[in-house]
């Protein structure tokens, strides 16, 4: 039996999109954080803590070293992001992560999520 050239194949049940997709818990939390303005406050706290602990300066120096090694005109933002992101995520101090996590937990408790 040949497939019709003018008509796409009939979708099978497992490939169909759900009719009423429910939000995941992560999505619900994100929406609540945004609506309350807490997400912006957490981002500002994170910026402050990363500057205080020297993380930002460390990332700057890694970017400069990478640009110097590759040649200033041969580096794109995408190159920097690809190289620096794993190092940056791994080097965030545990104390900063713990503080943010505690603030998120407190928010969730007060928002009754």
HELIX and SHEET records of a PDB file:
HELIX    1   1 UNK A   13  UNK A   15  5                                   3    
HELIX    2   2 UNK A   25  UNK A   36  1                                  12    
HELIX    3   3 UNK A   38  UNK A   52  1                                  15    
HELIX    4   4 UNK A   55  UNK A   70  1                                  16    
HELIX    5   5 UNK A   72  UNK A   74  5                                   3    
HELIX    6   6 UNK A   77  UNK A   90  1                                  14    
HELIX    7   7 UNK A   94  UNK A  111  1                                  18    
END                                                                             
